[in-house]
Amino acid sequence: MRNTWILLGLLSFASTSFAQHEAAGEESHIPHGPHHLSILVARTHLSSEGDNATFGIDYEYRISPLLGVGAVIEHAFDELDATTALGVVDIHIYKGFAIQVGPGVEHRKGEYVFVARTGVLYEIEYKNFTLSPQLHWDYHHEEANAIVAGISIGLSF
């Protein structure tokens, strides 16, 4: 229940920020098309498994200047050896800042675990390329939670 309130608060904040942005006459746009594909290089930290090298792919389809929907697939190597698949919503708050939330599933040590992600990222744009530092918190049902920190390189089209 607490996670639901946090999500509702984030959505409320995002919609308020977007309304203020448009009221100021700074209408957002999607200059290079609605698709965005990126590759993530990160470290996934779990207290029980330490730091683990992580590689991922993220796809987003921008349905409006405020919202994008997509999918994330990541694999954490080393001791963790886990693959995570998520359906996500990206809330583009203001000028490159975005919040990413969504549910998914993680396959680790022969079993599947429900995972919910909340994260923040900042997209630095150059033409249709992006460089994006990211920090995510992954809640795992009845398992240790994870922190994923990294950087992605993307392409808008």
Disulfide bonds with the S-S distance in Angstrom:
none
